[in-house]
Amino acid sequence: MLTYTNRFLALAALVRNLHGNYKQSPSQIILCQIADLRTRIHLIRDMQGLGVMSLLLCVFCTYLLFEDCLQAGKVLFGTSLLLLMFSLFLSILEIRLSVKALDLHLSVIEHDREE
């Protein structure tokens, strides 16, 4: 969860920075970057939501096991693992988008250097 929160905070700072840059000199490139960041922020929001739900179900599962409700505990634990898997899958998607954005920046730098 800490990693997800750190990613979110880094993106929020980047959005604020891009917003300031856009106000100074409007550019279509900045608008495209902001659209990409919006997608990534929504992915992180969903990753966090699924991760939190997974943790809550684990806590409730522990309570059920403590109360000797073994079958219900197993079902909740399995569900929490599925939620965690979905959260991690979204994390992979967000990382791929991040790498794609960084590749774009690197290609612009390489293009500028060649000129």
N, C-alpha and C positions, 0 to 999 in steps of 0.2 A: 504494500500500500504506500510505503514511503517513496518508492521509486515512481509510482504512478503520480503521486502528489508533486514530486520534484519535476517530473516531465511537464505537468500541467503548469506549474509556476514558471518554468523556463519559457513555455509557449506564450503564457500571458505577458511576460516581459517583452518577448519578441513582437507580439501583436501591438503592444503599446508603442514600441520603437518604430515599427512600420507605419503605424497611424501617424506619428509625428513626421516621419519622412514623407508620407503621402500628402500631408497638409502643406509641407514646404515645397514639394515638387510632385504634383499628381502624375502618376505613371500607371500604365496598364499592367506592367510587370508586378508592381507592388500590389495591385488589386488581385492578380492571380495568386500571389504569395499569400495574401490574406485569406482568399477562398480555400487554399490548401490548408492553411492553419486552422480554419474553422472546422474542416473535416477532421483534422487531427485532434482538435480539442474535444469534439463530440465523441470520437473514439475513446479518448482518455476518460471522459465522463462515464461512458458505458463500461469501460474497464473497471473503473473505481466502483461503480454501482454493483457490478457482478461480483467483484472481490469482496465488497462489504457484505452483500447477501450471503456469499459463501462463508465468511467468518461468522455471521450471525447464526446460520444454520449449524455450523460446527459447535457453537456455544449451546444452542438448543439441543443438539444431538448429545452433547456431553451430559446435559441435565437429564435427558431421557434415559441414557445409559445408567446414570446415577440412580434413577427411579426404577431400574430393572425393566424398562420398556425396550428390550433388545431389538425387536423387529422394527419398530418406529425409528429407533436410533440408527439402525443400518440404512433405512430408506433416506433419512435426512442426511446422513453422512455421504451416501452415494450422490444425492442431489447437490450437496455442497461441492463435491469433487467435480461434477459436471459444470457447475457455475464457475468454478476456478479454471477449468479447462477453457471455457468460452472466454473468460477474462484474459487468459494467456494468449489465446488465438487473436483477440483484438489487439493485444500488445504487439504481436508479430506484424499485424497489418499496419499499425501505427509506426513501427520501426521501419517498415518498408517504405512508407510515405516519407518518412524523415530522410532516409538514405536517398530517395529519388530527388528530394528538394536539395540536398547537399550536392548531389551529382550535377544538378542544374547550375548551382553556384560555381562549382569547380569548372564546368565547361565554359561559363562566361569568363572566368578568370583566365583560362587557357586561351580563349578566343581573343581577349583583350591583349594578352601578352604577345600573341602572334602578330598583332597589327603594328 
